[in-house]
Amino acid sequence: MELFREMHLRGIVADTVTYSTLIHGFYQVGDLHGALEKLQEMKSSGVAPDTLTLRSILAGLCSTEELPKAEAMLVDLQKSVDGE
């Protein structure tokens, strides 16, 4: 997170890889809340999540038994793919 803050201070814009790496890191240490916050920040910044990003979030939700949230995310993803 310190490197991410430093990037921001220097005006370096985070991309999909940067956000995905952070999200995966939050998931790895069991901080699903942090991962979800970073996903929201990613979307708010106009950076689109990729397959790796969504896979990390879904794996985190499923491993912490947040199945309703995982299912809702899948429904939203399907809607975005279908153009709804």
N, C-alpha and C positions, 0 to 999 in steps of 0.2 A: 504494500500500500504506500510505503514511503516513496518508492520509485514512481508510482502513479501520480502522487502529489507533486513530486519534483517535475515530472513531465508537464503537468498542468501549469505549474508556475513558469516554466520556460516556454509556454505557448505551443507545446507539442500536442497535437490532437490524437486522442486514442482511436484506434481502429478496431475492427471486429476481432482480430487476433489478440490485441491487448485486453479487451473486455472479456473475451472467452477465457483467456489465461487466468484473469482475476477471478472470474466466476467459478472456474474449475478449482482454483486454490481455496476459495471459501468452502466449496463442497468437500474438498479433501480434509479440511480441518473440522468439518461438521457444523459449519456456520451457514445453514441454509437461508436464514434471514438475510445475512450479508450478501449471499449470492443473488437472492431475489431483488434486493435493493440495487445491486450493481446492474442487474438485467434491466430494471426500470430506468436507471440512469443512462444506460446504453441506448435504450429506445428513445428517451427524452433528448439525447444528444444527436439523434438522427442516424445512429449507427445500427444497421440491421443485424440481428443475430443470425448466425449460420447454423448449420447442422450440429457442429461440435458444441456450440453454446447451448442449444436446445437439448441436446443429449445430456449434457452435464446437469442442467436444471431438472430434467425429467428423472434422471438417475437419483439425484438428491431427494426429490420429492418422494419417489418410490421407496428409497431406502429408509426414509424417516416416517414411512407409513402415512404420508400426506397424499393418499391416493385421490381424494376428491379434487385437490389442487392440480395434480398431474393430469387428471381427466379433463378438467376445465382448460388447462393449457393446450391439450391435444385438440379439443374442440375449437379453440381460438385459432390454432395453427391451421386446422383444416379449413376454417372459414377464410383465412388469409390466402391460402392456396387456391381455393375456389373463387376468390375474388369477391366475396361477400362483404 
